[in-house]
Amino acid sequence: MSDPIARRPDVDAELLRIQGFLTAFARRQAPRVTPLPGGFAVRDDALPHSRADNQIVLDQPSVDAASLPALADEALAGLPHRLISVFHDQVGLAVAPTLVEAGYEHAVSLLMLHTGQVPPAGSTKREAEEVDLEVLRGPLARRWRGFLPEAEDEAIRQLVDRRLARRRGAEAVHFIASRAEDGEAACWADLYLDRTTGVAQIEDVLTDETRLRQGHGNAVLAEALRRSEAAGCATRFLIAEADDWPRHWYERLGFTTIAHAHSFERG
């Protein structure tokens, strides 16, 4: 079977739309945005434990790598961490040696475009629906506690509540969940829609560890794709870790890697 990307001459244009969406989302979500050479810094004083809400985003085609460590120390002063995100592969590769030498950990993510069919209603054994944050609060806090067992309670609270800040990031933000038999959310994800540009992002797909392999994830992804299509968003994407198993699941659901993003983290 041939690669579906090879049959889509508009992939480069879709990648530009995705990169533009990610940049715009980061700007709109942040209470404070500071322009920097090669990009910008975002800060949210209400969420100091959320690294994604307090970071540098590089969105220009060229960057002075040598200046980045000092630039990050100045822009993110007062925070115990440093995070630099790069949505352009060539820039990420160019700055990697300097940042790694400065003590940053380098991680590569996959920008995965949905090139398959949108699952019709009723095609999954589970169902998913839009919910509010209160439905997710307990399961989400438990999941974060599993990721960060030594974190302070305040840090966990902020990592849950930062989903409210995401409502500023896009024209429409939905929380999609599939419930278990007891009514509790078993799997959930964010859905960000920009009808103007026709871009939809599915983000932070998480499943309660006790509910894995029960069909909840398929239901959440299917519902998110249907809502994206109904909103007129033909460019549908998600970001997956390059070295983790969910990327293979996403591939089975019709997502194809079209580019790489990079993150550099210290502290």
C-alpha positions, -999 to +999 in steps of 0.1 A: +000+000+000+014+034-009+020+061+016-012+083+019+009+114+023+023+108-012-012+113-026-017+146-008+002+175-026-012+199+000+006+184+030+032+213+031+003+238+032-013+218+060+019+217+079+021+255+077-014+257+090-006+234+119+025+253+129+006+286+127-022+271+148+002+259+175+020+293+176-013+312+178-027+289+205+003+295+227+000+333+223-037+335+229-037+313+259-009+332+277-017+362+300+018+375+292+037+373+259+071+387+255+087+389+220+122+374+217+147+370+189+134+339+170+102+336+189+084+346+221+081+337+258+047+330+275+041+333+312+012+326+335+018+336+371-013+317+382+002+284+370+039+284+378+040+246+381+027+242+345+057+242+322+036+244+291+022+277+303+056+292+311+080+285+283+098+299+252+084+291+217+106+294+187+086+300+156+111+317+132+130+300+104+164+308+119+176+313+155+209+323+172+214+291+191+243+304+212+221+331+227+193+307+237+205+296+272+209+331+285+177+342+267+158+315+285+173+323+319+162+359+315+127+353+300+118+325+325+135+340+356+120+330+389+108+296+377+125+263+387+124+250+351+133+260+316+113+248+286+119+257+249+095+244+222+103+244+185+076+235+159+100+236+129+122+205+125+152+222+110+153+248+137+150+222+164+179+202+149+200+233+146+197+244+182+199+210+197+237+207+202+239+240+220+210+234+243+220+198+251+255+211+260+239+237+283+221+209+302+188+206+284+171+173+277+160+170+241+127+153+232+113+148+197+075+147+190+056+137+159+031+160+142+005+135+130-021+145+104-053+126+101-054+111+066-079+083+072-116+081+072-136+098+100-153+070+119-191+072+116-213+074+146-219+040+163-187+025+148-170+021+182-182-002+210-180+028+235-194+063+232-179+096+241-193+130+248-184+166+257-180+171+295-169+199+317-137+200+338-155+189+370-161+155+354-124+151+347-110+166+378-107+134+399-095+110+372-071+137+358-056+144+393-051+107+398-033+103+365-010+133+372-003+118+406+008+087+389+031+106+366+045+128+394+042+108+427+063+133+446+047+165+434+030+189+458-008+189+459-007+225+446+013+214+416-013+187+408-041+212+412-025+236+387-019+208+362-056+200+364-068+236+364-046+247+335-072+231+312-094+261+320-067+284+306-068+265+274-102+279+267-084+311+257-062+294+231-087+285+204-120+296+189-137+265+204-123+242+231-141+210+241-133+183+267-143+149+253-146+119+275-158+083+274-173+071+307-170+038+324-200+019+336-199+037+370-202+070+352-166+082+358-145+094+330-123+066+317-105+083+288-105+120+278-089+145+255-090+182+246-103+193+212-093+227+199-111+240+168-103+270+146-130+272+119-114+302+103-083+283+093-100+248+092-076+234+118-084+210+146-060+197+173-067+167+195-045+171+226-037+153+259-053+120+252-053+102+286-068+070+299-073+059+335-048+031+341-075+008+354-096+013+322-070+006+295-078-016+265-115-013+270-123+008+239-126+041+256-097+057+237-112+047+203-144+063+213-128+096+224-107+098+192-137+090+170-159+116+186-132+143+184-127+135+147-165+137+140-167+171+158-137+184+138-153+174+105-187+188+115-169+221+123-154+222+088-119+215+100-102+195+072-068+197+088-070+174+119-038+166+138-023+156+171+012+155+186+026+121+198+058+112+215+083+097+190+094+069+213+061+059+229+035+032+220+005+055+213+019+066+180+012+031+166-024+033+179-028+067+162-015+052+130-041+025+131-067+052+135-056+070+103-029+094+116+003+099+096+035+116+107+043+146+085+069+164+106+087+166+139+086+191+167+113+195+194+113+204+231+142+212+253+138+210+290+159+217+321+151+216+358 
